[in-house]
Amino acid sequence: MSVFIDNATRLVVQGITGRDGSFHAKQMMEYGTQVVAGVTPGKGGQRFENAVPVFNTVAEAVAATKANTAVIYVPAAVAASAIFEAADAGIGLVIGITEGIPVLDMTRVLPFVRERGARLIGPNCPGLISPAKSKVGIIPGNICKPGNVGVVSRSGTLTYEIVHQLSTHGLGQSTCIGIGGDPLIGTNFIDCLTAFQADAETDAIVMIGEIGGTDEQQAAEFAKREVKKPIVGFIAGQTAPPGRRMGHAGAIIAGSSGTAAEKMAAFEKAGISVMKRPADVVPLLKERM
Amino acid sequence: MNLHEYQAREILRRYGIPVPPGEVASTPAEARAIAERLGGKVVVKAQVHAGGRGKAGGVKLAKTAAEAETHAKAILGMTIKGLTVQKVLIAPAAEIASESYVGIIVDRTSQRPVLMVSPAGGIDIEEVAAKTPEKIHRRAVDPRYGLLSHQAMMLGFALYKDVKQARAAADIMQKLYAAVYGVGASLAEINPLVTTPDGAVQALDAKIAIDDNELERRPDIAALRDVSSEAPEEVAAREAGLTFIKLEGTVGCCVNGAGLAMATMDLVKYYGGEPANFLDIGGSSNPQKVVSALRIITSDPRVKVILFNIFGGITRGDDVANGIVQATREFTLKVPIVIRLTGTNEQLGVEILRKAGFSALTDMDDAVKQAVALLKGRAA
């Protein structure tokens, strides 16, 4: 088992003919992901890499290929529309890679996706990978190894850094999930902790957070109550200058300033081992496993 | 992107919210002419992106047009929290019966826009939240239906007992909600929302922040950006498609991804250095971005060593390497550079760097340690 994606994942790539979409579609195919379709309006009927049929709409792609997962590489201006389209076509899992989607667009996208029973991961995320099974997104496959550590992170490249540390030291991963760095995201830490707790192949969890908001604090409280597997955590932004948060009202609603110190304290209180630097992940995990 | 008060007031007016008259001046003479036009007592208010303008002496009351000119002369050019005042707002000195607060922000937890109102307005709302949280009323709005009339009325009654005033406030809240979606605001505040002695409800001061991701599709709003009120390096970085925040240290950091950039800064500190900046070259890379990044980093004379930390995903190692090489053709690097490069197209990137006489490390810890060691060697 793994979390969210596996060998049964049938992927449609939205924006498959674009610069980023085509590059990463190829990488995913090389990794062994079943890329069954691509979508670029106006390019329906073409074949990507002489193999993958391209459609004008996601609905056509789903009808023809039984795609069950979509990944989005289209530009920010049309990315919200691409998520709506995927959910409307009956796709159950939508991964939004695109960075720069306006937050107000997301206030409309998220209820729409949920009403259709779909799950959105991201946006502004690197996607996810179940090593040796399937990869959806942009996480470099060569840094991952199959194993029993679940990784969940708000960051992209920092996730690679920590996964790389794990793999080099022989700690493989069940699934690595980048949930995205935007304020409004479809899948949060608690969703991933729940999935990892239920996954028989995951024996330990690495949680990578950063400053801003209170998702990490809430996840820490949840972990203390519900998660029986050991967790190692990291918070980026210990030296980040204050004032990066959004005006006064943001801090009030959050009921907290969202600092690294506060989040690390919440982790410690919940029994999560806290890394001081990315390289600490291996010794701390070995201690806990 | 933050808007100035006068720009925010203009947006509120456009959405039908009652805002007292007022105009913006860039010179003392203009200030005088506006004060003469308005007649009576006026307030002269500094237009800078900083709170606490009043405490800093940036808000002054003038009884005559001549006095308005004198105040404008003093306020224009003064520095508030490091920002130079370029413009002043001249507005009639309103007689105020009561002051409230109305704000809208997108809440991360409920994932909805949230209306917040408080009868304790006019002062720092953060202070109200800390000392008397019961005085703040909140309402999450379902964006599919917008702020419904009865919801707005409930909040209106939280501010005013008088039904007319409650209704006026509710109307203002619905218009403010429309303005948020209309201009792409991440924050919109009216503070204070006042009542005048004759019972009218008006927005006296406003603050609007625009979600930067909205600007591409809203050129009219993007045109409101006041570049003169921002740090020049940050303007240059934004124009180059980079995210840059200036700090006080000596290690110039160039990283892909915000999380890794923050973790790199943290690690610089961990090993005894101080980061000179936060710089994220972003996702989809091109060599020109790297050239711009190096130009911005090296323009800071405090930078004694440059540290690249690149873990390629959507960013390709060859793009970054080409950017570094291209930059050294365009200008001379006067400080040592430590490059950590791994991930997508790593071999291509390392090869490009090697041919140009650079070496690259694969480990982040090693790279940061080396950068800090170079720094100490240089200082010693």
Interface residues (C-beta under 8 A of the other chain):
Chain A: R19 D20 H24 A76 A77 I97 E99 G100 I101 P102 V103 L104 M106 T107 R108 L110 P111 P126 I138 I139 P140 I143 S153 R154 S155 G156 T157 L158 T159 Y160 E161 H164 G181 P183 L184 I208 E210 I211 G213 T214 D215 Q218 F234 A236 G237 Q238 T239 A240 P241 R244 M246 G247 H248 A249 G250 A251 I252 I253 A254 K276 R277 P278 A279
Chain B: G103 I104 I105 V106 D107 R108 T109 Q111 R112 P113 V114 M116 D124 I125 E126 A129 I136 R138 D142 P143 R144 V180 Y181 G184 S186 L187 E189 K207 A209 D211 N213 E214 E216 R217 I245 L247 V255 N256 G257 A258 G259 L260 M262 A263 M265 D266 L267 V268 K269 Y270 P275 F278 G282 G283 S284 F311 G312 G313 I314 T315 T342 G343 T344 M364 D365
